[in-house]
Amino acid sequence: MIYGVIFYFGLRRKLWAKFIIKIMVWLNIILLFIIIVVTVLGL
C-alpha cells in the first residue's frame, strides 16, 4: 500500500517535471520570438 502511494506520487512528480519543462521551453521560444520581432521592427 505505502509503496503504491510512493510510486503514484513519484509518477505524478515525473509528469509535473515534464509539464514544467515544456512550459519553460515554450516561454523561451516565445521570448526569443518577441526579441527577434522587436529587433527587426526596431531596425
ABEGO torsion letter per residue (X at the ends): XAAAAAAAAAAAAAAAAAAAAAAAAAAAAAAAAAAAAAAAAAX
